[in-house]
Amino acid sequence: MKKLLAVGAAVVAVGALIGFYVADWATSFPKSIAATSAPPNTEGANLTLQTVAAVGSKLSPSHPDWVSYLVRTKGRWVRDTNFTVPANSIVHVTIYQFDGATGLRNPFLSQSQGTVGTPTLDGKPFLKIPAEEASHTFAVPELGVFVPLAGVPEEAKHPCEEGPCEPSVYDHRTITFSFRTGGKGRFRWQCFVPCAAGWYFGNGGPMQTLGYMDGFINVV
């Protein structure tokens, strides 16, 4: 009887530890990069991002060839896709796009939606791009934000092979847009271009992994 009680207690203890581990895993999230404050007399906050065809061994030793987003923080580029922005405010986004075109399977996503004002591509306003010229998208479905990112032309003379990439050195496209946040919450954002080469329909690997082509926007 004592042995049975001891075994039962051990099973309960192990079960409790597993439960605590699962609960901690399910409720813990990666650290978030805070958007920088907008310039004086400008409402909101700024996010500066880049997309790269291969993240490189410096930022991703285990997956150096994965496509990825990077964010600029404290003067350097880091691989992080969790951002913190203020509630009831405007977020101004600048994306340096270093990857080539992959193309959208759904042309509906080739048009900008949910932005404040008109987005710009290389300094010129745009509302949509040809679906086949899209390289990535920045989309926050719960906020109604969809912005297509045009790819670097194939004839580019100075493409960036792996991240991080400096805009002053390599060929790229520059996309700017703004969107308004509402109340506090946690919103998933992601790329909808199937750009994960070598994965089934291009949607595996980096396309479904936090820290590469999708993440969360924490509105606080």
Phi, psi and omega in degrees: 000318179299319179296318179298318178297319180295317179296318179298317179296321179295318179297317179297318180296314179297317178299319179295317179298317178298318179298316178297320180296313180296319179296319179294318179297319185287337185250001179259145182228155178299159176298151185247143177271125181280136174295149180277155180292143177290159179302160178307143180068014177239130183285144168097209185218163183245140170236128178243119185235167168215153174244139183230149180290329177216126187290332178090157184289337180295318183261345180210079182302327183277336181221063185295337183265005180283141173290150187199157165268148172230157180234144179270124179212132179052041175080010180217161178268131179229155177270097179208136182235022175245117187239146176248127181227158181284149178285155176050049184214179178251132177255122179262120186248132171240125179239123172267115189256112185256357186265158178280173182286141174243320178101144179266143174276340178241103182302340179303328182276003179275358178247143181288140181216146171075015181265160172267114186079188183260128176298162176236148175237113183054040176088355182248135180300144176211151177249333178203165176229159173302134185304325182286348181265359181286138175257315178212178169224157168244111186228133174238085189306320182293338177260000179072023184258123176221120179228120178279147180245116181290144182277159175288133182301150180298331182274011179303135185275337183227066178287153177267124184281324179206154184278166356284150183249137179264126181301333181283351185247317190250154176295140182197171169247145180245120180244131175234145176196167179226150174217156183259135175268157175253229179287175182297146179171179180235119188236132179281138172236157181195170173265138180252005175274124181287084190249013181272088182302136178091356179250158184304117182057018177073015186248009180262197174050242184296336181291337183239020182240125177301142180096358179235279184246014174201163182186204181229146172251116179267112180264118187234000000 
